Amino acid sequence: MSDKPIKKVAQKAVSKAIEKTPSSVKEKVKDEVKEKAKEKMTNDLQEKADEASEKLADAKERNAEKVHGKADKAQDKVQDVLLSVREKLAKVKEAGQEFQEKISSSNSNNNGTKLKGVKDIKGANDIKSSQNIKSSTDIKSSTDIKSLGS
């Protein structure tokens, strides 16, 4: 059986009841309907706000988990990079020490031959001038040399 005839009958009965009710009752019913509508609207809004708040909290929690996960991954990557840099620096340091040892051992093996540094270069003060050169009178002659027999 269809609901349409029942609805039509119910609507007619309600409209006739509204026509025959006194106006004071109509006002009370209107006021009650307004309050019920207000309450229903408030409850609906409150439910929607609570639902939105829950969704926001869930999204916030998911984002926090993602951020912490990514931060942990980034920290692990940075630590790995720092460890590899540390290992490479240790290798470079070791190679430098070996190189230094080779240089120092090659210097000691050259019978005292040492590489000259900046300190070993003569300056202008170290060069002999014409006054420091021996003259012919300062040169020893054969008579000044001691002989083996005397």
Beta strands, then each sheet from edge to edge (+ up, - down):
end
